[in-house]
Amino acid sequence: MKLTTRGHYSVKAMLDLSLHPHLTPVKLIAQRQNLPAPYLEKLLIQLRRSGLVESVRGARGGYRLAKSPNQIYLGQILDAVGEPISLLELTTPAKAEDWVTLTLWRRLQEKLRESLYSISLEELYYDARSWQAAQGEDTNFMV
């Protein structure tokens, strides 16, 4: 499975919001994460509709997480923006031997889904921080 731009940008935005718990304007998130603001706005609207972020309009408005980072899972983020959580398209096999392969891929796909729904935003945040520290990078948070 490879994340599309949509999935990658969504995770970056959510990680940024976990670091900055106050209301954050889209423009600021976009600058910090080097993302296109108009596209990011569309993703944040999808995340809001899924109940993962909250928004406030106005001059002092912006976005923030709707839940604690330990209650938001990678699978939820990807589902919210329509990111496919699959290894490949599964079709009905024509031969008996292909059923074994199909069964294997179905099981692997289910394990992938379970894994994505067990990894919290909080865990991703700490993994990214650990990697940055190991690389000797400063605490500027950019995924």
Backbone hydrogen bonds in HBPLUS format (Angstrom, degrees):
<---DONOR---> <-ACCEPTOR-->    atom                        ^
c    i                          cat <-CA-CA->   ^        H-A-AA   ^      H-
h    n   atom  resd res      DA  || num        DHA   H-A  angle D-A-AA Bond
n    s   type  num  typ     dist DA aas  dist angle  dist       angle   num
A0008-HIS N   A0004-THR O   2.93 MM   4  6.16 170.1  1.94 159.7 162.7     1
A0009-TYR N   A0005-THR O   2.83 MM   4  5.90 173.9  1.84 158.1 160.0     2
A0010-SER N   A0006-ARG O   3.08 MM   4  6.12 153.0  2.16 140.9 148.6     3
A0011-VAL N   A0007-GLY O   3.07 MM   4  6.29 160.9  2.10 150.6 154.7     4
A0012-LYS N   A0008-HIS O   2.99 MM   4  6.25 162.0  2.03 151.6 157.1     5
A0013-ALA N   A0009-TYR O   2.91 MM   4  6.09 160.3  1.95 148.7 153.8     6
A0014-MET N   A0010-SER O   2.96 MM   4  6.16 160.1  2.00 147.7 153.3     7
A0015-LEU N   A0011-VAL O   2.88 MM   4  6.07 156.7  1.93 151.3 157.6     8
A0016-ASP N   A0012-LYS O   2.94 MM   4  6.15 154.6  2.01 146.1 153.3     9
A0017-LEU N   A0013-ALA O   2.92 MM   4  6.22 157.3  1.97 148.9 154.9    10
A0018-SER N   A0014-MET O   2.96 MM   4  6.20 139.4  2.12 139.5 150.6    11
A0019-LEU N   A0015-LEU O   3.18 MM   4  6.47 138.3  2.36 140.7 150.8    12
A0019-LEU N   A0016-ASP O   3.10 MM   3  5.21 130.1  2.36  97.8 110.9    13
A0020-HIS N   A0016-ASP O   3.07 MM   4  6.35 141.3  2.22 144.2 155.3    14
A0024-THR N   A0063-TYR O   2.88 MM  39  5.15 156.6  1.93 133.3 140.7    15
A0063-TYR N   A0024-THR O   2.84 MM  39  5.15 160.7  1.88 127.4 128.4    16
A0028-LEU N   A0025-PRO O   3.07 MM   3  5.41 125.2  2.38 105.0 117.9    17
A0029-ILE N   A0025-PRO O   3.19 MM   4  6.61 160.0  2.23 154.6 160.0    18
A0030-ALA N   A0026-VAL O   2.83 MM   4  6.02 169.9  1.84 162.4 165.4    19
A0031-GLN N   A0027-LYS O   2.97 MM   4  6.17 151.9  2.05 140.8 148.1    20
A0032-ARG N   A0028-LEU O   2.96 MM   4  6.16 171.4  1.97 153.0 155.1    21
A0033-GLN N   A0029-ILE O   2.94 MM   4  6.06 157.9  1.98 155.0 160.8    22
A0034-ASN N   A0030-ALA O   2.81 MM   4  5.46 107.9  2.33 135.3 149.4    23
A0035-LEU N   A0030-ALA O   2.89 MM   5  4.59 158.1  1.94 130.6 137.8    24
A0034-ASN N   A0031-GLN O   3.37 MM   3  5.07 156.0  2.43  95.8 102.7    25
A0040-LEU N   A0036-PRO O   2.99 MM   4  6.16 161.6  2.02 156.4 162.4    26
A0041-GLU N   A0037-ALA O   2.90 MM   4  6.06 154.8  1.97 153.9 159.5    27
A0042-LYS N   A0038-PRO O   3.34 MM   4  6.67 152.8  2.42 140.6 146.2    28
A0043-LEU N   A0039-TYR O   3.14 MM   4  6.52 155.6  2.20 149.5 156.1    29
A0044-LEU N   A0040-LEU O   2.87 MM   4  6.14 159.4  1.91 155.3 161.2    30
A0045-ILE N   A0041-GLU O   3.01 MM   4  6.24 145.1  2.14 144.9 153.8    31
A0046-GLN N   A0042-LYS O   3.20 MM   4  6.54 154.1  2.27 143.2 149.3    32
A0047-LEU N   A0043-LEU O   2.91 MM   4  6.25 155.7  1.97 150.1 157.5    33
A0048-ARG N   A0044-LEU O   2.85 MM   4  6.01 144.8  1.97 139.9 149.5    34
A0049-ARG N   A0045-ILE O   2.96 MM   4  6.22 160.2  2.00 148.4 153.3    35
A0050-SER N   A0046-GLN O   3.14 MM   4  6.37 135.2  2.35 138.7 150.1    36
A0052-LEU N   A0047-LEU O   2.95 MM   5  5.39 156.5  2.00 167.5 159.8    37
A0051-GLY N   A0048-ARG O   2.89 MM   3  5.04 159.6  1.93 108.9 115.2    38
A0066-ALA N   A0052-LEU O   2.88 MM  14  5.17 173.0  1.88 124.8 123.1    39
A0054-GLU N   A0064-ARG O   2.78 MM  10  5.46 161.3  1.82 160.3 166.2    40
A0064-ARG N   A0054-GLU O   3.06 MM  10  5.46 146.1  2.18 146.9 152.8    41
A0056-VAL N   A0062-GLY O   2.95 MM   6  5.40 149.9  2.04 151.3 159.4    42
A0062-GLY N   A0056-VAL O   2.87 MM   6  5.40 135.9  2.06 134.2 146.2    43
A0061-GLY N   A0058-GLY O   2.97 MM   3  4.85 159.8  2.02 110.8 112.0    44
A0071-GLN N   A0068-SER O   2.81 MM   3  5.36 163.1  1.84 124.0 128.5    45
A0122-GLU N   A0069-PRO O   3.14 MM  53  4.82 142.7  2.28 114.8 109.9    46
A0121-LEU N   A0072-ILE O   2.74 MM  49  5.64 147.8  1.84 163.7 164.2    47
A0076-GLN N   A0073-TYR O   2.89 MM   3  5.30 123.6  2.22 108.3 122.7    48
A0077-ILE N   A0073-TYR O   3.16 MM   4  6.58 155.7  2.22 154.0 161.1    49
A0074-LEU N   A0119-ILE O   2.90 MM  45  5.84 162.1  1.93 172.4 177.5    50
A0078-LEU N   A0074-LEU O   3.00 MM   4  6.26 168.7  2.01 159.7 162.0    51
A0075-GLY N   A0116-LEU O   2.77 MM  41  4.61 146.7  1.87 126.5 120.1    52
A0079-ASP N   A0075-GLY O   2.90 MM   4  6.00 160.6  1.94 146.2 152.1    53
A0080-ALA N   A0076-GLN O   2.91 MM   4  5.98 155.5  1.97 145.1 151.9    54
A0083-GLU N   A0078-LEU O   2.80 MM   5  4.90 156.7  1.85 159.8 152.7    55
A0082-GLY N   A0079-ASP O   3.08 MM   3  5.03 163.3  2.11 106.3 110.7    56
A0098-ASP N   A0095-LYS O   3.10 MM   3  5.37 129.3  2.36 101.8 114.8    57
A0099-TRP N   A0096-ALA O   2.98 MM   3  5.31 143.4  2.11 105.2 115.9    58
A0100-VAL N   A0097-GLU O   3.24 MM   3  5.62 134.7  2.46 104.4 114.1    59
A0102-LEU N   A0098-ASP O   2.84 MM   4  6.07 162.6  1.86 150.7 156.1    60
A0103-THR N   A0099-TRP O   2.82 MM   4  5.94 161.3  1.86 147.1 152.1    61
A0104-LEU N   A0100-VAL O   2.95 MM   4  6.18 158.4  2.00 148.3 154.3    62
A0105-TRP N   A0101-THR O   2.95 MM   4  6.24 166.2  1.97 156.5 159.2    63
A0106-ARG N   A0102-LEU O   2.88 MM   4  6.12 156.2  1.94 150.9 158.0    64
A0107-ARG N   A0103-THR O   3.01 MM   4  6.22 158.7  2.05 148.5 153.8    65
A0108-LEU N   A0104-LEU O   2.91 MM   4  6.20 160.4  1.95 152.6 158.6    66
A0109-GLN N   A0105-TRP O   2.85 MM   4  5.99 156.9  1.90 147.1 153.5    67
A0110-GLU N   A0106-ARG O   2.99 MM   4  6.22 153.5  2.06 145.2 152.0    68
A0111-LYS N   A0107-ARG O   2.94 MM   4  6.24 156.3  2.00 149.9 156.4    69
A0112-LEU N   A0108-LEU O   2.89 MM   4  6.14 153.2  1.97 148.2 155.7    70
A0113-ARG N   A0109-GLN O   2.99 MM   4  6.24 163.8  2.01 149.3 153.1    71
A0114-GLU N   A0110-GLU O   2.93 MM   4  6.17 163.1  1.96 149.8 154.4    72
A0115-SER N   A0111-LYS O   2.90 MM   4  6.08 156.2  1.96 145.6 152.2    73
A0116-LEU N   A0112-LEU O   2.93 MM   4  6.22 160.7  1.96 156.1 160.8    74
A0117-TYR N   A0113-ARG O   3.06 MM   4  6.29 142.6  2.21 145.8 155.7    75
A0118-SER N   A0115-SER O   2.98 MM   3  5.05 159.6  2.02 106.0 111.3    76
A0124-LEU N   A0120-SER O   3.09 MM   4  6.50 159.7  2.14 150.7 155.9    77
A0125-TYR N   A0121-LEU O   2.94 MM   4  6.16 156.5  1.99 148.9 155.3    78
A0126-TYR N   A0122-GLU O   3.08 MM   4  6.40 163.5  2.11 150.8 153.7    79
A0127-ASP N   A0123-GLU O   2.87 MM   4  6.09 153.6  1.94 150.4 158.6    80
A0128-ALA N   A0124-LEU O   2.88 MM   4  6.09 160.8  1.92 151.6 156.3    81
A0129-ARG N   A0125-TYR O   2.96 MM   4  6.24 159.4  2.00 150.5 156.5    82
A0130-SER N   A0126-TYR O   2.90 MM   4  6.02 157.0  1.96 144.3 150.5    83
A0131-TRP N   A0127-ASP O   2.99 MM   4  6.21 159.0  2.04 148.5 153.9    84
A0132-GLN N   A0128-ALA O   2.96 MM   4  6.20 160.9  2.00 149.4 154.6    85
A0133-ALA N   A0129-ARG O   2.93 MM   4  6.16 159.7  1.97 149.8 155.2    86
A0134-ALA N   A0130-SER O   2.92 MM   4  6.14 157.2  1.97 147.8 154.3    87
A0135-GLN N   A0131-TRP O   2.98 MM   4  6.23 138.6  2.16 144.1 155.4    88
A0135-GLN N   A0132-GLN O   3.18 MM   3  5.09 127.0  2.47  92.6 106.3    89
A0137-GLU N   A0132-GLN O   2.89 MM   5  5.12 153.8  1.96 159.8 153.7    90
A0136-GLY N   A0133-ALA O   3.01 MM   3  5.01 152.1  2.09 100.7 109.6    91
